[in-house]
Amino acid sequence: MQLREETERIQNLLGDYCRTGEEQPIPGVTPGRVKHYRRLVYNVVRGNMDTAYPITLAALGEERWEELVQEFFANGLPQTPQIWKLPYEFYQYHAGHETGTRIGKPYLEDLLYFEWIEIEIHTMPDRPYPQFTSDGNIFVDRLAINPDYEIIRMDYPVHLHRADDAIPLKGDYFVLVFRAPETGHVHFLNLSAVNTYIFSRLVEEGLPLNDIKGDIARAAGVESGKYLDDALSTFIGDLIKKKLILGFLKE
Amino acid sequence: MENMEGMVGIGLRRDISDEIIESSVLTPDFLEFAPENWMGIGGYWNRITKRAVEKFPVTCHGLSLSLGSPEDLDWDFIKELKVFLDENQVKIFSEHLSYTKSRNAHLYDLLPIPFRQDAVDHVVDRIRQVQDFLERPLAIENVSYYTPVAAEMSEIDFVTEIVERANCKLLLDVNNVYVNAFNHKYDAREYIGKLPLDRVAYIHMAGHEQVEPDLIIDTHGQPIIDPVYELFEWTIQQMKPVPVLLERDYNFEELDQIQSELMNLKGLIKKHWKVSYATS
């Protein structure tokens, strides 16, 4: 590197001030002007977080939210050159520092991830689509799954209730988040544990429903018969309607 | 390469992508992408990227290379950038003469590099490395700044020496020259007259906001003011035709007004440059 240590130190002084807001003498600046850099830099970050996390902001309130953004920007050392990915680093920072527990909002990690995942699914690179046909039998044929999805597990049902109301409802909650093929819009589907199991098996093993129906019956604690078939038809039919299942794989 | 001389473009922003690509409310000749906002994505915005590239010539204006940073260049990022530039047939790639990263932390805005000889040497070396890897010239933008930082040389000497020694192009931001001349009390035309105008790859124009009696901030949120148009008109008479871009980052409510800015720029270009394509 060709920079003198002094030049590097001066550049870092300005960078530090912009990140932390803590004033310190910087050589050779016009009095009263450096504050504008802190304001401009911080506004970009704060605006980005506000846009990514409107529900969390509303749940925590302005003062607490400001503290969280300030803390992250001062200490989190943002690594991504793409600012639209910065909210993920914000989530990682506060999950890693157990901020939710510290501030008495145990749902914080779940709520941040729930909001982030909408951005991630909406913008993630396109995955290859399977070759599929719309003609088939949901029990006999292998199902073609829309690849642009993720299942998230949460301790608090922040997708169903106001954040503070979710605190006493700690448990295991599953949400299937997916991108609609034509519009690119992101949809959320609350899943029971059994439906999560069914969907995961279909995706992971790529088997026809009939091949795993016995396992599903045991997992659900029901008889393998008309009741189960009707329930599976309803569940799979709903996924087809929502285009999370695209159709049937071309064999 | 398609001849873009004298074309008037606009920065593609998500807020106005439909108006640009799907309607004729805005009629730019070319589009400029901030690659950081469009690379490595899928879904809806990837489709918009593809449609934009099908319909318009494209330039890219980077935000995060941080050419003036003390830390190493981010080669993983630069590799991804090259893929994006190649895939989308980008005609011109530009970056800012500033730094956006310090102590291994991104800052997401443009900080002024100290005008010093060691900083010149450092930036020249980094521009050369990037140009070599990207296999295309880099156009370096003169940035607006609100205070010098520990300067040991003049701004014009700093910019000129970097552009000449790095053998790169210059992205001449006329609004930034106006802003800097106002903020630091120098003559804008004299400054532009000393730049290596034969190296200008294209021009940026934008609006700004005066926040104090003696301070203007480069906001890209307001219409271009008349003195900046006047400086632009004087500038283009000093140089050969290049593409001209209108930067607007927010305040998109008045699209008619933005369209009239595009038309104003086209009018001035037609008045002073012989251009080889048909401006609308």
Interface residues (C-beta under 8 A of the other chain):
Chain A: M1 Q2 L3 R4 T7 E8 I10 Q11 N12 L14 G15 D16 C18 R19 I26 P27 G28 V29 T30 R33 V34 H36 Y37 L40 V41 V44 V45 N48 G76 L77 P78 Q79 T80 P81 Q82 I83 W84 L86 H122 T123 M124 P125 D126 R127 D148 R179 T183 G184 H185
Chain B: E36 N37 M39 G40 I41 G42 G43 Y44 W45 N46 R47 L63 S64 G68 S69 P70 D74 F77 Y99 K101 S102 R103 N104 A105 H106 L107 Y108 D109 L111 P112 I113 P114 R116 D118 A119 D121 H122 D125 Y146 T147 P148 V149 A150 A151 V211 L215 I217
